[in-house]
């Protein structure tokens, strides 16, 4: 009788749908790269602790986003390659051919394709860096809609079931520095979706109505190409939108777009996005120079040289990967290398580093934190897991066996990694 009762319970359990506690709706989740309730595995390989992996045609380095039972990724698929399950290998920079700019929705439990939508078919008007691609911006979702941003090819809003709600393909064509390509991701906040548009032509930051796509405000920016993503920060005077930039890091009023403050000192062609906490905003860059500063967001005007700059450093600062702020500690790479530093976020006082992380090479993906650990991923597909601590301690080194440029997404007990060829769900 007892065995029959246990079997009955097991059968019921198998019929119950999985429960989803957390979500990761944006590139880097909360903006700082921290999943407070997640506890993904520490160890995996191309086969160990891989719950599932699915091929993704074409090229894309937009990071995966997760909402309950769905995982979303984007890709630029050469016309004719989409049915093969794996795009022909070729130089990404030479893909000035018709591409299907595609949003995919996968079942989180199994990796099965729930739906895909080709937002548009277009031939890119310019090339891109040989390590970039034409679907480098991450999608985002608020659990009601999912947004796929393909830069010059437009912004597309879908329901979670894949019905097109609206599109905006009237922003124009970006002219990026040295035709390095596009890649800034949009950010959802309240009723708005914020769209960065920095390039060698007229640059701007847009706030659109997320339900209709109509422009709420647009602020012009005297900035060249920048690949950063907007960060929304709550301050005593209201919410701000913080953007990196080659000329200035800036804060804008979320409701009106009015510029509130700016601070110079940045380096060329910034990519890293801002993070915030401890009552401060942290902005940095690391190409042809080095700068990382901690700013008080309630100040106004030009902050350079003022007391509003609480601390700054001029060496070993991040280039492409953004900093990570976790438990009052700020982690950041040196340029694009696997050399990590950890400092006290309030004071800038070093805890450890610069420390070379054995096994890591060139870095594009940003660090993330979950389960008391920090996950550091390089382009070779290696992820080194260290303790989220004032002391440097390596816990494991793992690889999925293919290039990884996207930032992983930790949700609940899982880690979603978008490789060059596959989407992986890592789980014990």
N, C-alpha and C positions, 0 to 999 in steps of 0.2 A: 504493500500500500504506500509506504514511504517513497519507494522508488518511483511508483507511478505518479505520486504527487510531485516529486522533483522533476520528472520528465514533463509533466504538464506545465510547471513553472518555466522550464527551459523553452518549451514550445511557445508560450506566451511571450517570453522575452525575445525570441527570434522574430516575432511578429511586430513587436513595438518599434516605432521609428526611433532613430538615434536622437538624442537631445543635444542641442548646440548652445553652449553657454556664452561663447565669445564671438566677436566679429572683428574683422580687419578691413574696414571700408575704404581706406586710402592707402596710397603709397606711404609706408612707414606707420600705418595705423593711426596713432594719436598725433603724429607729426614728430614726436621725439624718438620714435623707434622702439617703444616699450609696450609689451603685452603683459599687463599686471596679473592677469589670471591664467596665463598660458603656462604649460609645462611640457614642452616638446622633448623628444629624445635627445640624449647627449651623444649617442653613437649611431652611425649608420654607414652604409656603403651603397654601391649601385644595386645591391641585392638585399643586404641586411636592413631590417626595419623600414623597408619600402612597402608601404601599404598598397600603393598603386603608382604606376607611371603611364602617361599617355603621350603619344607623339603629337606635336603641334606643327603643322605645315608652315613654311615661310620663315620669316625672321621677325623677331620682336624682343625687346628687352624691357618692355613695360612690366612692372612687378605684378604678381597676382594679388587680387583682393578677394576677400571671403565674406559671405553673408549667410549665416545659418547653413543651409544645405547646398549652397552654390559657390563655385569658384569661377572667377572671371579673369580672362587674359585676352590680350590683343596680339595681332600679327599682321604683317604685310606679306601676302601670299602671291608669288608670281602667277599670273593667269595660266591655268593649265596644270599647276602643281598641287592644287588644293585637295584633289582626290587621292593623291598618292600616300598621304599620311606623313610624308617627309619630303621637304623641298629639296630640289637638286642643290648640291653644294656649289657655291660660286662666291665670288667676291661681293660682299654686301654693298660696297661702294659703287659697283657697276650696275646696280639694279635699277637703272633708269629705263624701265620697261613697265608695261601695265601691271599694277598690283591690285589685288583685292584687299582692301583695308577692312579687317575682319575682327569682330568681337565674338569670343567663344564663352559658353557657359557649360561648366562641367559639374556633374553630380559629385558632391563632396565625399559621399560614402564609398563610391565605386570607381570614380574617374570616368564614368560614362558621359558621353557628350549629350547634354540636354538640348542644346540648340546652338546654332551659330548664325550670325548676321553679317553679311557683307555690307558695310556702311556705304562704301563707294568704290568704284574702280577708277583708278587714275594713274597717270604716269608722273612721277616726281619731276618737278621743274628744275631741280638741281641735284647734284650728287650728295654724298655724305661721307664722313670719315670711314676708313676701312674697318673700324671696330664698332661703328654705329649702324643703325638701320632706320627704316622709315616708320616704325611703330614702336618708338622708344618711350612715349609717355604712358604712364600707368592709368588704367581705368579707375573709377571711384564709384561708390554706391552709398546710399543712405538707407537701404532696405526697402525703399519704395521704387526707386529708379536706379539704373546703372548708366554711367556716362563714359563713352569712349572718345578720347581726344586724339585725333590724328593730325594736329597742327594745321598746316596749310590745306589739308584735305577736309578739315572741319571738325566740329564737336557734335556728337550724336547722343541723344537721350532715349533710352529704352525702358520699358517695364522689366521687371525681373523675369518675366516669361518671354521676353524678346520682341515685344511690339514696339515699333518706333513711335515715340511721342513727339519729338521735334528734332530739328537739326539746324546748325548754323554753319554754313560753308561760305560766309561772306567776309571773313576776316582779312582775306588777301593771301599773298604768297610771301613767306619768310625768305629773307636772304641772310643766311647764317654766315658767321665768320669762317673764312676759308672753306666754305661749303662743308662744315663739320656736321651739319644735320641738325634736326630738331629734337626735342625731348622733354621740355617742361611739362609737368602734370598739373591738372586743375585740382582745386580744393573746394569741397562743399562746406558751407557754414550757414546754418539757419535756412532761410529761403533763398540763399544765394549760392551760385557756383562761380568761383574766382578763376579766371583764365589769364595766365601770364603770356605776354606777347613781346618779348625782347629779341630784337634782331638788328641787322645792319641798316634796316629801313626805319620808318617811324615806329617806335616802341610804345607799348601801352600795357596797362593792367585793366581787365574788364571784370565787372561784377554783373552777372546775368541772373535773371529770375530762373531758378532751377526747374520750375514747372512749365515755363513757356519758352525759355531761351531768349527772352527780350532783354535788352541792355538796361540795367538799373543805373549804372554809372560807368564811365570810362575815364581813366586818368592817363595822360600822356607821360612818358618817361624818357628823359634824355639819357638813355642807356644803350650801349651796343649789345651784341648777343650775350644772353645769359640763360643758363639751363636750370635755374633754381625753381623750386615749387613754393607757392605762397604758404605762409604759416599764419594762422589766426591765433592771437594772444589775448587773453582776458586781462585787463588792467583796471585800476581804480576809476579811470575815466571812461571806461567802455572798451569795446573790442577793437583791436588793431589788426591790420594785415601787414605782415613783415615780409619784405622781399630783399634778397641779395641783389647786388649790382656792381658792375665794374667801377663806376664813378662813386656810388654811394650805396650803403645799406640804408633802407628807409622803412618807416612805419606810416601806414595810411589808416584813416578812420574807416571802419568797416561800413558804416551807414552811408557815408557821403563820398568816399574816395579822397578826401582832403589829405594832403601830405602833412604829417605831424612832426616828424623828425627825420634827420638824415645824418650819416656819418661816413666820411671818407676813409681812405686807408686800405681799400681792397686791392686785390691784384687783378691781373688780366683774366678775361673770359671766365668769370665765376660759374661754378656748377653746384657747389654744396648749398643746401637749404638750411635755413635757420632752425634752431630749437629753442625752447624756453622753459624756465622753471626757476625756483629759488628767487622769484621776483625779478628775474633778469632775462634778457634775450641774448642769444649767442649766435654770432654770424662770422663766418670765416671763408677764406679762399687760399689756394696754395699753388697757383701756376705762375711762374716767373716772379716769384716773391712769396711772401708768407704773411698772413694776418689772421688773427682770431681775437674778437673782442666781446666783452660782456657789457651790455647796455641796460640802463634803467629806462623802461619804456614810457614812464610818465613825464619825461622831459620833452621839451619842444625846441624846434629849430635845429641848427647845426651843432651836433654833439662833439665833433672832433676836438680833442684837447680839453674837454670839459670834465667836471666831476661825474657826469652821467656815464662816462666810460669807466666802469668800476675796475676792470683790469683788461690787459691785452697781451698777446704774445706775437713775436715776429719771426718765429722759426718753427719748422716741423708741423705745419698746419695742413689741413686736408684740401685736396683738389676736387676730385669727382665725388667721392663718398662724403656724405654729410656726417656731422658729429652725432653722437648718441648721448643723451642725458638720462641717467638712471640712478635713482637713490642718492641724488645730490652729487653724483660723479659725472664728469664730462669726459667721454672717450673720443679720440680722433686719431686718424692716420696722418702720416707724413706724406704729403703729395698723393701719388697713386701707389705708394709702396705699402708692404705689410709691416710697417713700423708704427706701433701704437703708443699713444700717450694717454694717461688718465690723470685728471686734475680735480681738485675741489672746485665745484661749480661757483661757489660764492666768492672764492678768493683767487682762484687760478693756481693755488699751491699744488705742486706735483705730488701725486701719490706714487706713480711709477712711469717709466719711460723717459725718452723714446726707447721702446723695446722692440727689437725685431721678432716677429712671430714666426717661428720656424715652420716651414711648409707653405707659407703664403708668399705670393708674388705680386703681380699687378692687381690693383683693387679698383673695381667700379661699384660693386654693391655696397650699400651702407650697412654699418653694424646695427644689430638689433639686440634687445634684451628680453629674456623670458625665463621664469623659473629660477631666478637667482644666478643666471648665467648670461654671458655675452657671446653672440654668434658672429664670427668674422669670416667672410666669404670672399675668395679671390676669383679671378677670371678663369683659372684652371678648373674650377668646380670644387675646390677644397674649402671646407668650413672647419676652422679651428674654434673650439668651444673653450672659453676661459671663465673663471669664476667672476661674478659681478661683485667686485671687492676692491678694497684699497690696495690689496696685494696681488701681484701678477701670478696666476696659477692656471696652467693649461690642464684641461680635463680630458679632451679628446681631439682627434683630427680625423676628418671624414671627407669622402669624395663621392660625387654622383657620376663622375667619369665623363663629364662634358662641360663646355664653357658655360659659365654663369655670370651674367652682367646685371641681372635683376636682383633687387633686394628681397630676401625670403620673407614669408608671412607666417608668424607663429600664432596659432589659434587653438585654444584648449590643449589637447595632448598631441597636436599635430604641427608639422612644419611644412609649408608649401614652397617649393623651390622651382622657379621657372628657368630651365636650362635652355641652351640654344636649340635643342631638338625635342625636349620633352618637358612636361609638367610633372613634378614628383610630389607625392604625398608621403612624408616621412612620419611614421608612427610605430610604436612598439606593438 
